[in-house]
Amino acid sequence: MIFANKTLTIAIAAFLLLFFGLLPALQAAEFSADMEISRQGKVVATGKIFVQGELTRTEMNQNGRTITVISRPDKGLAWSLMPQAKTYMEMPMDQDKEDHYSDNLVKEMKKRGKKVGRETVNGVACDKYEFTEEGRKTTCWIGVKEELPVRINTGDSEINYRNIKVARQPKHLFRPPAGYRKFALPNMPGMPGMPPGGAGSMPGAGQR
């Protein structure tokens, strides 16, 4: 049962990483915000996000469990922390993959998208941008004052940011805490990039 619970937690964390590929390199600024993720109009997770340049840390709460994902494009790695067990899983990130938005999201939206209006979202005056790529429409509301994403909608899924606070973020937020051990998981179906032998056999495993 313990293994099954750990597997479920890791699968959810992997889903968040893979589905919300917009999270890495959200914005060049440093800020924190409350975050809410909805799918098909239903809130599926809440939490916080911390951003320092291209580094991001998301702390998600789902069904009483805390899932923390640290994205480090600079190292080509992402760490999924499991605070309840004080363990983490290490996953590779493709530093060159375009849909990771290696440039900040605001510039990408202004370059690729079309400004379609101005709306107040989550109490923030925003410019609204839209663009379609490979048949998938993305709408992004960007704060007029701070130029930070306030809402991202990809059709049946949406991310909302509230209580955005622009400030320097502590460096320790963007690495696994001392005392956490790496959790190696055998290959799981549906997890792209996971080689036979599990997370412990992936390139870069053990590097910090």
N, C-alpha and C positions, 0 to 999 in steps of 0.2 A: 504493500500500500504506500509506503514511504517513497519507493522508487516511482510508482505511478504518479504520485503527487508532484515529484520533482520533474518528471517528464512532461506533465501537463503545464507546469509553470514555464519550462524552457520553450515548449511549443508555442505558448502564447507570446513569450518575449520575441521569439523568432518571427512570428507573424507580424508583430508591431514593427520590427526592423524592416522586414521585406515589404510590407504594405505601405508604410509611411516612409518611403525613400526620400521624401522631401526634408526629413528632419536633419540629416547631416548638412552642415554649412548653410543653415537657415539664413544667417545674416552676419555681416562682419562685426556688428556691434556686440557689446556684452550686456546681457539682460536676463531676467528671470520672469516667469509668468505662470499662472495657473492654466492648466490645459484640460480640455474636454474632447473626447473622441466619440463621434456618433457614427453609426452604420445603419443605413436604411431608416433614418429618423429616430433611432433609439440610441441613447447613451450607453456605450459599452465599456468605457473606462474614463477615469478622471485622474488628475495628477498635476505634476509641475514639470517645467522645462527650464534648464539653465543653459545659456549659450555664452561661449567665449570664442569669438572669431568663428572658425569652422568646427570647433568642438561643441558637442551637445551632450547633455545628460537629461534623460527623461525618467521621471519616477511615476509609475502608473499604479493605480489601485483598481483591482478588478476582483469582485467576489471575495473581498476580505484579504486578498493577497497583494503584496507589494512587488512590483517588477521594475527594476532599474536597468536602463540600457544606456551605456556610454558609447558614443560614436567618435572615433578618432581617425578621420580620413588622413591625417598627417602620418599615421603609422600603418594605415591600411587595415585597421582592426576595429572591431566593436566588441564590447564586453557586456554580457547580460548578467547582472548581479541578482542573487537570491538571498536577501537579507535574513530571512527566517532560518536558513541553513548555513549562512555565512560562506557561501560558495559562489563561483562565477563561471560562466562559459565564455570562451573566446571564439570569435568568428571573424573570417576575413572580409574585408571590404574592398571593392574594386575602385581604386583611386581614380581611374580614368573613365569610368562609366558616366556618360553624359547625363543620364537621368538622375544622378545623385546631386545635380546642381552644384558642381564644384565651385562655381561663382555664386555670389549670394543671391537669394531668391528674388529680392526686390529688383535687382538689375536684370535678372532673367525674365521676370514678368514684364518689365518695361520694354525689353528687347523683343521678346517673342509674342507678347500679348497685345491686346487692344484695350485701351481705356474706354469703359462703357458708361461711366458715371461716377457719382460721389454719393456715399451713403454713410449713415452712422450705424456702426456695428459694435456691440458690446460696450456701448457708451463712448466709442472713439470715432471721430470723423475720419472716413476712409475713402481712398480712391479705389474703384472697382475695376479689376482687369480680368480678361478672359483670353484663353487660347486653347486650341485643339491640336493634339498631337497623336498620331496613330489612332484616330477615331475617338480619343478620350478627351473630353472637355474638362478643363480645370478653371475654376474661378477663384480669384484671390482678392481679399480686401486688405489694402495696405494703409496703415495709419498715415495721415497727411503730415502730422507734426514730427513723429519719430521715424517714419518710414520703416516700420516693422510690420510683419504679417499679423493680422488680427483674426482672420478666418480664411481657411483653405477648403474649398469644396471640390471633390472629384466625381460628383454624380451621386452615387449612393453612399458616399462617406464624407465626413467633414471633421475638421479640426478647428476648435475655437480657442483663442488665447484671451485671458482676462487678467486684470491686475498686473499689467506689464510694468516692470520696474527696470529702468536702465541704470546699471551700476556694475562695477567690477565684480567678477565672480572668483571665489577661492579656487586655486589650482587643484586642491585635493579632490574636488568634485569630479574631476575628469580622469580618474584612475581608480582601479579596484582598491578598496581599503586594506590596510595592513591586517593580517589575520585571516583574510579570506583565502580559501583554497580553490584551485581550479577543478571544475567538475567535468570529467570526460564522459560523453554520452555516445553509445553506439549509433551507427548510422540510422537516421529516421527518415522514412518516406516523406516526400513533400518539403524537404529542407534543402533547397538548391545549394550546391557548393560544399556540402558535407561529404568528405571522403570516407571510404571504408575505414573503420578503426575509430571513428568519432572525432570530437573536437580536439582531443589531445594530439591527433596526428596531423592537424592542419598546419600549413606553412605559417610560420610566425608564432606558433604556440610557445608560450613561456617567455616571450619577449615583452619587455615593459619599458 
